[in-house]
Amino acid sequence: MVKGRLILSGFILIAGLLAVVHLYPSEEKKIKKQFSLLAKWISVEQNENVFTIAHKMKNMGDLFTDKVNLKIPDYHLSGEYSRSDIISYASRARLPFSQFTLQFHDFHMAFPDSETVRVTVTGRITGKWLKEEALEETRELDWILKKVGKEWLFREMEVVEVLKK
């Protein structure tokens, strides 16, 4: 009888701990979720309709602060852009693709303060141009996210130049 109660108490304790971990994710998990959402909203799937694209672009825009600093030398983007600029550039960048996916790997996070995080991550894009040519690129990216309320929003992004042989 006592053994049964101990086992039941153990299960309840484990279930409670799992609930706390699930309901109150760490800041790192919240930040990784933002990257996951960015990848989801920027993706291009075959035969997307106009309403799907508009929905994705609106949701993607919600991941950014009002002003965003970008440094993407290969595409001649360097400076401060508004959220609507980001949506516009992302919409145009998606146009020549029949398929496009973005994945993030190798997260390294540093918290200079409780409201800011610097994330260095590997970004990998794969896709197909409308002409059926394949695209595959991997880049190292430096991001700065700012905590606004309870949400982490993208504030800065820089493509890190990696030495070539």
N, C-alpha and C positions, 0 to 999 in steps of 0.2 A: 504494500500500500504506500509506504513512504517512498520506495524506489520509483513507483509510478508518478507520484507527485513531483519528485525531483526531475524526472525526465520531462514531464509536462511543463514544469517551470523553466527548464532549459530551452525547450522549444519556443515558449512564449518570449523568453529573453532574446533568443536568436531572431525571431520574427520581428520583435520590437527594434532591434539594432538594424535589421535590413530595412525596415520601414523608415527609420530616421535617415539612413544613408540615401535611400531613394527619394524621400520627400525633401531633404535638405542637402542638395549636392554641393560639393566643394566648389570654390571659385574656379579651380582648374577645369572641372567638368563643365561649368557654365560657359567658360571661355571656349573650350573645345566644341561645345554645342553651337556656338555662334559660327565657328568655322564650318561645321557640318551644314548649318543652314545656308551659309553663303554658297557652298558647293552645290547644294540642292537647288537653290534659286537661280544660279547662273547656268546650270546645265541646260542643254538643248536635247530634246527628244524628237524623234521623227514625227512628222505630221502634227506639231503643236499648232493649236489655233490661236487666234489673236487674243482671246480672253485668257487663255492659259499664260501666254507671254506677259500680258498686262499684270496679271495676278503675281507672277513670279517677280517681275521688275518692282512692283510696289513693295512686296515682302522683302526683296533684297535691299531696297532703299532704306527700309526700317532698321537695318543692321548698322547703319553709318550715322556718325554725328552730323550736325548741320554743315560743318566745314571739314573737309578731308584733305590732307596733304599727301600727294602722290609723287613718287620718283620712279618712273618707268622709262629709262633712257632709250631702250629699243623702239618704243612707240612714241617718243617725243612728248611724253606727258610728265610734266614737272611743275608743281605749284599747288595752290590751294583751289579746291573745287567744291561746289555745293553738292548737296545730296541729289538734287535734280540733275546736275552735270554727271554724277556717277551713274545714275540710272540711264541717262542718255547714251553715255559712252558704252555701258554694258549692253544696252539694247543693240547699238550699232555693231559691237564686237561679235554678237551672237548671229547676226544676219547671214554671213557666208557659210554657216555650218549646218549640215543635216543632222549631225550628232556632235555633242561636246560634253565632256565631263571634267570636273576639277576635283582633285583629291589633295588632302593635306596630311603630311606625315612628319615624324621626328620633331615633336613640339618641345621647345625649350622656353620656359617662362621665367621672367624676372619681374618682381613687383617693387618698383622704386617707392611707391606709397600705396595706400589702400584703395585709391581711386584710379590707378594707372597700372597697366601691365605691358611689358615689351615681350612679344612673342616672335621667336625666330623659328621658321617652319619651312619644310620642303613642300613646294607646290608642284603638282604634276597635272598637266592637262593632256587629254587625249581627245581626238575627234576625227570627224570626216568633213572635209570641205564639200560644198554642193557639187563640186566637180569630181567627187569620190576619192580625192587624194587624202591620204591619212596625215594627221598631225599628231606629234608627240613631243612634248617639252617638259623639262624638269628645271625648276628654278628655286633658289633659296630666297626667301622673303622675310623681311623684317616688318612687323606690324606693331603699332601701338594702339591699344584699346583703352577707352575711358569708361569708367563706371558712371552711368547716368541713372539715378534711382537704383533699381535692382538689376538693371541690364548692362552688359558690357557691349559697347558700341565701337566699331572700327573708326579710328581717328587719323591714322597715318599708315602708309604702306610704301616700302622701298624694295625694289629688286636689287639683291646683292650680287655684284659682279663676282663671279668665280673665275679664278685664273684658268686660262686655257693653255694646253701644251702647244 
